Amino acid sequence: MKYFAIVLIAVCLAACDYLPKNATLNLSPEQISQLQTQLQPSEQVVVDALSTHQFVALGDAHYYPGFMPAISDIITSPKIVSQQPIIVLEFGNQNYQKYINQYIKGDAVDESQLKHVLRETLYFTAWLGDGYIELLQSIRAINQTLPDDKKLTVLLAEKHFNWENATAESWQRAASTKVDGFYDTLTPIIQSNQKAILVFGGFHLLKATHPETVNQHDLSLVSRIEMAKPNSVFTVWPVIQNVLYDVLPNTDIAKIIKLDDNSVLADIPFRDIMPKARPMLSKINSKDATLQSLADALLYVGHTKRDMTFSKDVMSDEKWITEMKKRVAIIGGKLETRFNSLLIDNHIK
């Protein structure tokens, strides 16, 4: 009985790591003042990072509308464009790579097809905001002002997938090997040493503190790149935490906070500001990891709030809404539950 009680206590203590907790950030007034002086112009930080790293990874936060406009401004800024990094995007399936090559170059194409670059992805429900299409449109607009040898190129990271013949089993196979596919797509760039900017959801950017101890399947894309080529990726995590909003002034101009040794945030445990990340951190043996060990910088776009509203194009496209319902029914599980909640939030039957 005593042994059982000890085991039960141990299990409960371990489970506590997964229980929701309130975010905390204990900074003195002096530290808060110092932090506010560490907000730097985002364009220049990325320019500097590209001079010392092969990759800069910019983190997106799904349904937080402030990030994609900020990322678009960074990518299309003159100093970045002049360096011609390859732009690698999570939100595009390679079935549309030929099309996106023509579109981004500025060629005459059927622009109504652009939405399918996003819609034919595995996690199409993540890209229902306007910002993703607008990034592609912004890159095309910049390229139309440039000679062919100075234009930006875009690479779609997701491996080929066909929704027409999809089943629950084929989707699950593709979803479970999604990061493998991302890495395969990037392998030629890694080997070529060509500069690139990666635009992926934030959790694809987390650097495991001891990646050699983690099952490769559980490693983020950036951790895999770093294992193949150490210190090659400069990661910029998106700030969505209210405890950081409480100590940072609101802004309409994106800023970056570098998590170097001078940063007052460097030694803050990541779990303290984002308790929901505890299961993910435990999976990659990084539950006690600090901000500095997991990321190189923070992208701050002001006090942006989650907005689950569908774009006008989606709201007016009944055929696409019907198709999404069909697809999530195939996938089932949590994704179907979340999508049905989205329909209710958007007043769609």
WOMO-V14753 format. One record per residue. N is the residue number from 1. RES is the residue in three letters. SS is DSSP state (alpha for helix, beta for strand, coil for the rest). PHI is phi in whole degrees, 0 to 359 (none if undefined). D_LAST is the distance of its C-alpha to the last C-alpha in whole Angstrom. Layout:
N;RES;SS;PHI;D_LAST + N;RES;SS;PHI;D_LAST
This chain:
1;MET;coil;none;54 + 2;LYS;alpha;297;55 + 3;TYR;alpha;297;54 + 4;PHE;alpha;299;50 + 5;ALA;alpha;296;50 + 6;ILE;alpha;296;51 + 7;VAL;alpha;298;48 + 8;LEU;alpha;299;46 + 9;ILE;alpha;297;46 + 10;ALA;alpha;298;46 + 11;VAL;alpha;295;43 + 12;CYS;alpha;296;41 + 13;LEU;alpha;296;43 + 14;ALA;alpha;295;42 + 15;ALA;alpha;294;38 + 16;CYS;alpha;302;38 + 17;ASP;coil;296;38 + 18;TYR;coil;258;34 + 19;LEU;coil;283;34 + 20;PRO;coil;301;32 + 21;LYS;coil;224;34 + 22;ASN;coil;281;35 + 23;ALA;coil;292;35 + 24;THR;coil;224;39 + 25;LEU;coil;209;41 + 26;ASN;coil;260;45 + 27;LEU;coil;242;46 + 28;SER;coil;285;49 + 29;PRO;alpha;306;50 + 30;GLU;alpha;294;52 + 31;GLN;alpha;292;49 + 32;ILE;alpha;297;47 + 33;SER;alpha;299;49 + 34;GLN;alpha;295;50 + 35;LEU;alpha;301;46 + 36;GLN;alpha;295;45 + 37;THR;alpha;280;48 + 38;GLN;coil;268;47 + 39;LEU;beta;287;44 + 40;GLN;beta;242;45 + 41;PRO;beta;302;44 + 42;SER;alpha;297;41 + 43;GLU;alpha;301;43 + 44;GLN;alpha;292;46 + 45;VAL;alpha;298;45 + 46;VAL;alpha;292;44 + 47;VAL;alpha;302;47 + 48;ASP;alpha;297;49 + 49;ALA;alpha;295;47 + 50;LEU;alpha;293;47 + 51;SER;alpha;282;51 + 52;THR;alpha;242;51 + 53;HIS;coil;227;48 + 54;GLN;coil;285;47 + 55;PHE;beta;238;43 + 56;VAL;beta;241;41 + 57;ALA;beta;254;38 + 58;LEU;beta;259;35 + 59;GLY;beta;273;33 + 60;ASP;beta;262;29 + 61;ALA;coil;237;27 + 62;HIS;coil;302;23 + 63;TYR;coil;70;21 + 64;TYR;beta;254;24 + 65;PRO;coil;292;24 + 66;GLY;alpha;284;28 + 67;PHE;alpha;280;29 + 68;MET;alpha;294;29 + 69;PRO;alpha;300;30 + 70;ALA;alpha;294;33 + 71;ILE;alpha;296;34 + 72;SER;alpha;298;33 + 73;ASP;alpha;298;36 + 74;ILE;alpha;295;38 + 75;ILE;alpha;296;38 + 76;THR;coil;265;39 + 77;SER;coil;289;42 + 78;PRO;alpha;306;45 + 79;LYS;alpha;294;47 + 80;ILE;alpha;283;44 + 81;VAL;alpha;303;44 + 82;SER;coil;295;48 + 83;GLN;coil;273;48 + 84;GLN;coil;51;45 + 85;PRO;coil;290;43 + 86;ILE;beta;290;41 + 87;ILE;beta;261;37 + 88;VAL;beta;255;36 + 89;LEU;beta;244;32 + 90;GLU;beta;292;30 + 91;PHE;beta;271;27 + 92;GLY;beta;191;28 + 93;ASN;beta;266;28 + 94;GLN;alpha;294;32 + 95;ASN;alpha;302;31 + 96;TYR;alpha;251;31 + 97;GLN;alpha;295;34 + 98;LYS;alpha;298;36 + 99;TYR;alpha;298;33 + 100;ILE;alpha;292;33 + 101;ASN;alpha;302;37 + 102;GLN;alpha;291;37 + 103;TYR;alpha;297;35 + 104;ILE;alpha;296;36 + 105;LYS;alpha;296;40 + 106;GLY;coil;106;39 + 107;ASP;coil;292;39 + 108;ALA;coil;286;37 + 109;VAL;coil;223;34 + 110;ASP;coil;283;31 + 111;GLU;alpha;290;29 + 112;SER;alpha;291;26 + 113;GLN;alpha;280;26 + 114;LEU;alpha;301;26 + 115;LYS;alpha;298;23 + 116;HIS;alpha;287;23 + 117;VAL;alpha;302;26 + 118;LEU;alpha;274;23 + 119;ARG;alpha;289;20 + 120;GLU;coil;265;23 + 121;THR;coil;274;24 + 122;LEU;coil;298;23 + 123;TYR;coil;249;21 + 124;PHE;alpha;300;19 + 125;THR;alpha;290;17 + 126;ALA;alpha;280;20 + 127;TRP;alpha;243;20 + 128;LEU;coil;271;17 + 129;GLY;coil;278;19 + 130;ASP;coil;283;22 + 131;GLY;alpha;298;25 + 132;TYR;alpha;288;25 + 133;ILE;alpha;298;26 + 134;GLU;alpha;295;28 + 135;LEU;alpha;297;30 + 136;LEU;alpha;298;31 + 137;GLN;alpha;296;31 + 138;SER;alpha;292;34 + 139;ILE;alpha;294;36 + 140;ARG;alpha;299;36 + 141;ALA;alpha;298;37 + 142;ILE;alpha;296;40 + 143;ASN;alpha;298;41 + 144;GLN;coil;292;41 + 145;THR;coil;260;44 + 146;LEU;coil;244;46 + 147;PRO;coil;293;48 + 148;ASP;alpha;305;47 + 149;ASP;alpha;280;49 + 150;LYS;alpha;244;47 + 151;LYS;coil;285;44 + 152;LEU;coil;285;41 + 153;THR;coil;242;40 + 154;VAL;beta;238;36 + 155;LEU;beta;243;36 + 156;LEU;beta;273;33 + 157;ALA;beta;275;33 + 158;GLU;beta;281;31 + 159;LYS;coil;295;32 + 160;HIS;coil;304;31 + 161;PHE;coil;211;28 + 162;ASN;coil;243;27 + 163;TRP;alpha;285;23 + 164;GLU;alpha;299;24 + 165;ASN;alpha;248;26 + 166;ALA;coil;289;24 + 167;THR;coil;233;24 + 168;ALA;alpha;301;24 + 169;GLU;alpha;290;27 + 170;SER;alpha;291;28 + 171;TRP;alpha;293;25 + 172;GLN;alpha;297;27 + 173;ARG;alpha;298;30 + 174;ALA;alpha;293;29 + 175;ALA;alpha;293;28 + 176;SER;alpha;288;31 + 177;THR;coil;247;33 + 178;LYS;alpha;301;31 + 179;VAL;alpha;293;34 + 180;ASP;alpha;303;36 + 181;GLY;alpha;295;35 + 182;PHE;alpha;304;35 + 183;TYR;alpha;295;39 + 184;ASP;alpha;300;40 + 185;THR;alpha;297;38 + 186;LEU;alpha;276;40 + 187;THR;alpha;307;43 + 188;PRO;alpha;299;45 + 189;ILE;alpha;289;45 + 190;ILE;alpha;305;46 + 191;GLN;alpha;287;49 + 192;SER;alpha;275;50 + 193;ASN;coil;69;50 + 194;GLN;coil;286;48 + 195;LYS;coil;290;46 + 196;ALA;beta;208;42 + 197;ILE;beta;250;39 + 198;LEU;beta;260;36 + 199;VAL;beta;241;33 + 200;PHE;beta;220;31 + 201;GLY;beta;303;29 + 202;GLY;alpha;306;31 + 203;PHE;alpha;291;32 + 204;HIS;alpha;288;33 + 205;LEU;coil;261;36 + 206;LEU;coil;297;37 + 207;LYS;coil;267;41 + 208;ALA;coil;298;42 + 209;THR;coil;288;45 + 210;HIS;coil;224;47 + 211;PRO;alpha;299;45 + 212;GLU;alpha;293;48 + 213;THR;alpha;264;47 + 214;VAL;coil;252;43 + 215;ASN;coil;304;42 + 216;GLN;alpha;304;41 + 217;HIS;alpha;298;38 + 218;ASP;alpha;269;37 + 219;LEU;coil;285;38 + 220;SER;coil;289;36 + 221;LEU;alpha;302;37 + 222;VAL;alpha;296;39 + 223;SER;alpha;298;41 + 224;ARG;alpha;293;42 + 225;ILE;alpha;298;43 + 226;GLU;alpha;294;45 + 227;MET;alpha;293;47 + 228;ALA;alpha;284;48 + 229;LYS;coil;216;49 + 230;PRO;coil;303;49 + 231;ASN;coil;61;49 + 232;SER;coil;262;47 + 233;VAL;beta;241;44 + 234;PHE;beta;258;43 + 235;THR;beta;256;40 + 236;VAL;beta;235;38 + 237;TRP;beta;277;36 + 238;PRO;beta;283;33 + 239;VAL;coil;276;33 + 240;ILE;coil;230;30 + 241;GLN;coil;268;32 + 242;ASN;alpha;298;33 + 243;VAL;alpha;294;36 + 244;LEU;alpha;277;37 + 245;TYR;alpha;302;35 + 246;ASP;coil;295;38 + 247;VAL;coil;244;41 + 248;LEU;coil;242;40 + 249;PRO;coil;291;40 + 250;ASN;coil;295;37 + 251;THR;coil;206;37 + 252;ASP;coil;261;35 + 253;ILE;coil;246;38 + 254;ALA;coil;299;37 + 255;LYS;beta;231;40 + 256;ILE;beta;235;41 + 257;ILE;beta;253;43 + 258;LYS;beta;284;45 + 259;LEU;coil;264;45 + 260;ASP;coil;274;49 + 261;ASP;coil;295;52 + 262;ASN;coil;273;52 + 263;SER;coil;284;48 + 264;VAL;coil;288;48 + 265;LEU;coil;265;45 + 266;ALA;coil;307;46 + 267;ASP;coil;263;47 + 268;ILE;coil;286;44 + 269;PRO;beta;299;42 + 270;PHE;alpha;300;39 + 271;ARG;alpha;297;38 + 272;ASP;alpha;290;39 + 273;ILE;alpha;269;37 + 274;MET;coil;220;34 + 275;PRO;alpha;302;34 + 276;LYS;alpha;295;31 + 277;ALA;alpha;277;32 + 278;ARG;alpha;306;35 + 279;PRO;alpha;300;34 + 280;MET;alpha;297;34 + 281;LEU;alpha;296;37 + 282;SER;alpha;296;39 + 283;LYS;alpha;297;38 + 284;ILE;coil;256;40 + 285;ASN;coil;53;42 + 286;SER;coil;225;42 + 287;LYS;coil;294;41 + 288;ASP;coil;258;44 + 289;ALA;coil;293;43 + 290;THR;beta;273;44 + 291;LEU;alpha;304;42 + 292;GLN;alpha;296;45 + 293;SER;alpha;282;45 + 294;LEU;alpha;263;41 + 295;ALA;coil;212;41 + 296;ASP;coil;262;43 + 297;ALA;beta;196;42 + 298;LEU;beta;239;39 + 299;LEU;beta;264;36 + 300;TYR;beta;245;36 + 301;VAL;coil;244;34 + 302;GLY;coil;92;34 + 303;HIS;coil;276;31 + 304;THR;coil;288;28 + 305;LYS;coil;242;25 + 306;ARG;beta;294;22 + 307;ASP;coil;229;19 + 308;MET;coil;270;16 + 309;THR;coil;286;15 + 310;PHE;coil;291;14 + 311;SER;coil;292;16 + 312;LYS;alpha;299;16 + 313;ASP;alpha;298;17 + 314;VAL;alpha;289;14 + 315;MET;alpha;300;12 + 316;SER;coil;269;13 + 317;ASP;coil;253;13 + 318;GLU;alpha;297;11 + 319;LYS;alpha;297;13 + 320;TRP;alpha;290;13 + 321;ILE;alpha;298;10 + 322;THR;alpha;297;10 + 323;GLU;alpha;296;14 + 324;MET;alpha;298;13 + 325;LYS;alpha;301;10 + 326;LYS;alpha;297;14 + 327;ARG;alpha;292;16 + 328;VAL;alpha;292;15 + 329;ALA;alpha;292;15 + 330;ILE;alpha;293;18 + 331;ILE;alpha;289;19 + 332;GLY;coil;70;18 + 333;GLY;alpha;63;19 + 334;LYS;alpha;297;19 + 335;LEU;alpha;297;17 + 336;GLU;alpha;296;14 + 337;THR;alpha;298;14 + 338;ARG;alpha;295;15 + 339;PHE;alpha;294;12 + 340;ASN;alpha;298;9 + 341;SER;alpha;293;11 + 342;LEU;alpha;298;11 + 343;LEU;alpha;301;7 + 344;ILE;alpha;296;7 + 345;ASP;alpha;299;10 + 346;ASN;coil;263;9 + 347;HIS;coil;59;7 + 348;ILE;coil;248;4 + 349;LYS;coil;274;0
